[in-house]
Amino acid sequence: YGILAMRVLQTMNTLARALATEHHSLYHLYDADQSPALEHITQVAGFVGRHGGDDAMIAAAWLHDIVEDTEVTLEQVEDRFGTEVAGLVDGLTDPDHFEAMPLEQRKRLQAQRIRSQPDRVKCIKLCDQLSNVLRIMDKPPTDWDERKQWTYVQGARAIARECNGLWPELDTKFDQAYERATKHFGRVVSAQSGQDGS
């Protein structure tokens, strides 16, 4: 029974990766290289797997953007992967009305929303935000100036704080990334601090 269960779980993750590959391969990120969207998805799934995520969490990591960014619905996720994985994906999917909001407001609402989510959703979300912050510094969207990039990083930090304490090693990695971002966007940080103090 144990071997059979393991094969079922491996199959679930293989299918989740295949579904993500199939649908995200149609999209690219908005950096100068127009990197495949799957780069981010793969990194998040890797973070979750390497830091102790269970099989349902790894599957959900592969699928965490699929409802927001492709035509795949949450109902289709549930049909293929069951209620457990679909519940995790639902917790990682922004409500439709978030999309039209200014970035700062959207990140603030994401932080408020993640606060009430189960711990397993928070762990995946932390991996997602870590990946995004690293990409912002290394391969930022070409149409985002440094102020907007820093706004995103600050919003990601607010989300990470809501996920704090569940995976200490990931907390440390996020803190290191945030410290690097603070130095990277030093001019923007200094200007903002000056405005806040005036």
KOLTORKOL-732600 format. One line per 2 residues: their letters; for each residue x, z, y of C-alpha. Coordinates in Angstrom, 1 decimal, padded with zeros to 4 digits, always signed. Example, Ala and Ser with C-alpha at 12.3 -4.5 7.8 and 13.67 -1.06 7.14 Angstrom:
% residues 2
AS) +012.3,+007.8,-004.5; +013.7,+007.1,-001.1
% end
This chain:
% residues 198
YG) +000.0,+000.0,+000.0; +002.8,+000.9,+002.4
IL) +004.5,-002.5,+002.0; +001.2,-004.3,+002.4
AM) +000.4,-002.4,+005.6; +003.8,-003.2,+006.9
RV) +003.3,-006.9,+006.2; -000.1,-006.8,+008.0
LQ) +001.5,-005.2,+011.1; +004.4,-007.7,+011.1
TM) +001.9,-010.5,+010.8; -000.1,-009.1,+013.7
NT) +003.0,-009.1,+015.9; +004.0,-012.5,+014.8
LA) +000.5,-013.8,+015.7; +000.6,-012.0,+019.0
RA) +004.0,-013.6,+019.9; +002.7,-017.0,+018.7
LA) -000.4,-016.7,+020.8; +001.6,-015.7,+023.9
TE) +004.1,-018.5,+023.3; +001.3,-021.1,+022.9
HH) -000.5,-020.1,+026.1; +002.2,-018.9,+028.4
SL) +004.4,-021.9,+027.7; +002.1,-023.9,+030.0
YH) +003.2,-021.7,+033.0; +006.3,-020.9,+034.9
LY) +007.5,-018.2,+037.3; +008.0,-018.9,+040.9
DA) +011.8,-018.4,+041.2; +014.2,-021.1,+042.2
DQ) +014.7,-022.1,+038.5; +011.0,-022.1,+037.7
SP) +011.8,-019.9,+034.7; +009.3,-020.0,+031.8
AL) +006.7,-017.3,+032.1; +007.5,-016.3,+028.6
EH) +010.8,-014.9,+029.7; +009.0,-011.9,+031.3
IT) +006.6,-011.5,+028.4; +009.5,-011.5,+025.9
QV) +011.5,-009.0,+027.9; +008.5,-006.6,+028.1
AG) +007.8,-006.8,+024.4; +011.5,-006.2,+023.7
FV) +011.5,-003.1,+025.9; +008.4,-001.7,+024.1
GR) +009.9,-002.4,+020.6; +013.3,-001.0,+021.4
HG) +012.0,+002.2,+022.9; +009.6,+003.4,+020.2
GD) +006.4,+001.4,+020.7; +004.2,+001.2,+017.6
DA) +003.0,-002.2,+016.3; -000.2,-002.3,+018.3
MI) +001.8,-001.6,+021.4; +004.2,-004.3,+020.7
AA) +001.4,-006.8,+020.1; -000.3,-005.7,+023.3
AW) +003.0,-006.2,+025.1; +003.1,-009.8,+024.0
LH) -000.4,-010.2,+025.2; -000.3,-008.0,+028.4
DI) -000.7,-010.9,+030.8; -002.7,-013.3,+028.7
VE) -006.1,-012.5,+030.0; -005.0,-012.5,+033.7
DT) -002.9,-015.6,+033.5; -004.4,-017.9,+030.9
EV) -007.8,-018.9,+029.6; -007.7,-016.5,+026.7
TL) -010.4,-013.8,+027.0; -010.4,-010.2,+026.1
EQ) -013.1,-010.9,+023.5; -010.9,-013.5,+021.9
VE) -008.0,-010.9,+021.8; -010.4,-008.4,+020.1
DR) -011.6,-011.0,+017.6; -008.0,-011.8,+016.5
FG) -006.3,-008.5,+016.8; -009.0,-005.8,+016.7
TE) -010.3,-003.2,+019.1; -007.1,-001.1,+019.2
VA) -004.9,-004.0,+020.6; -007.7,-005.3,+022.8
GL) -008.2,-001.8,+024.3; -004.5,-001.7,+025.2
VD) -004.6,-005.2,+026.7; -007.7,-004.3,+028.7
GL) -005.9,-001.3,+030.2; -003.0,-003.6,+031.2
TD) -005.3,-006.3,+032.8; -006.3,-006.1,+036.4
PD) -010.0,-006.2,+037.3; -010.8,-009.7,+038.7
HF) -011.3,-008.4,+042.3; -007.7,-007.2,+042.5
EA) -006.4,-010.8,+042.6; -007.4,-011.6,+046.2
MP) -006.1,-008.4,+047.7; -002.9,-008.1,+049.7
LE) +000.1,-007.2,+047.6; +000.5,-003.7,+049.0
QR) -003.2,-002.8,+048.4; -003.2,-004.4,+044.9
KR) -000.1,-002.4,+043.8; -001.7,+000.8,+045.2
LQ) -004.9,+000.2,+043.2; -002.9,-000.6,+040.1
AQ) -001.2,+002.8,+040.4; -004.5,+004.5,+040.8
RI) -006.0,+002.7,+037.8; -003.0,+003.4,+035.5
RS) -003.3,+007.1,+036.2; -006.4,+007.4,+034.0
QP) -005.2,+005.1,+031.2; -004.0,+006.3,+027.8
DR) -000.3,+007.1,+027.4; +000.3,+004.1,+025.2
VK) -001.0,+001.8,+028.0; +001.2,+003.6,+030.5
CI) +004.3,+003.1,+028.3; +003.7,-000.7,+028.2
KL) +003.0,-000.8,+031.9; +006.3,+001.0,+032.7
CD) +008.1,-001.7,+030.7; +006.2,-004.4,+032.6
QL) +007.1,-002.9,+036.0; +010.8,-002.5,+035.0
SN) +010.9,-006.1,+034.0; +009.3,-007.2,+037.2
VL) +011.6,-005.2,+039.4; +014.7,-006.5,+037.7
RI) +013.3,-010.1,+038.1; +012.6,-009.5,+041.8
MD) +016.3,-008.7,+042.4; +017.7,-011.4,+040.1
KP) +015.2,-014.2,+040.4; +012.7,-013.5,+043.2
PT) +009.8,-015.9,+044.0; +011.0,-018.5,+046.4
DW) +008.0,-018.0,+048.7; +008.6,-014.2,+049.0
DE) +010.7,-012.9,+051.9; +012.7,-009.7,+051.4
RK) +010.0,-007.6,+053.0; +007.5,-008.8,+050.5
QW) +009.9,-008.3,+047.6; +010.6,-004.7,+048.7
TY) +006.8,-004.1,+049.1; +006.5,-005.1,+045.4
VQ) +009.3,-002.8,+044.4; +007.7,+000.1,+046.2
GA) +004.4,-000.6,+044.5; +006.1,-000.8,+041.1
RA) +007.7,+002.6,+041.8; +004.3,+004.1,+042.5
IA) +003.0,+002.8,+039.2; +006.1,+004.0,+037.4
RE) +005.6,+007.5,+038.7; +002.1,+007.6,+037.1
CN) +003.8,+006.7,+033.8; +006.6,+009.3,+034.2
GL) +007.6,+011.6,+031.4; +006.4,+009.6,+028.4
WP) +009.6,+007.6,+027.7; +012.4,+009.5,+029.5
EL) +015.0,+006.7,+028.7; +012.7,+004.1,+030.4
DT) +012.1,+006.5,+033.3; +015.9,+006.6,+033.8
KF) +016.2,+002.8,+033.5; +013.5,+002.3,+036.1
DQ) +015.1,+004.9,+038.5; +018.4,+003.0,+038.1
AY) +016.6,-000.3,+038.9; +014.9,+001.3,+041.9
ER) +018.2,+002.6,+043.2; +019.7,-000.8,+042.8
AT) +016.8,-002.3,+044.7; +017.1,+000.2,+047.5
KH) +020.7,-000.9,+048.0; +019.8,-004.6,+047.5
FG) +017.1,-004.5,+050.2; +019.1,-002.1,+052.4
RV) +018.3,-003.9,+055.7; +014.6,-003.9,+055.0
VS) +014.6,-000.2,+053.9; +016.5,+000.8,+057.0
AQ) +014.1,-001.2,+059.3; +011.1,+000.3,+057.6
SG) +012.5,+003.8,+057.9; +013.1,+003.3,+061.6
QD) +009.5,+002.2,+062.1; +008.2,+005.2,+060.1
GS) +010.2,+007.5,+062.3; +009.3,+006.0,+065.6
% end
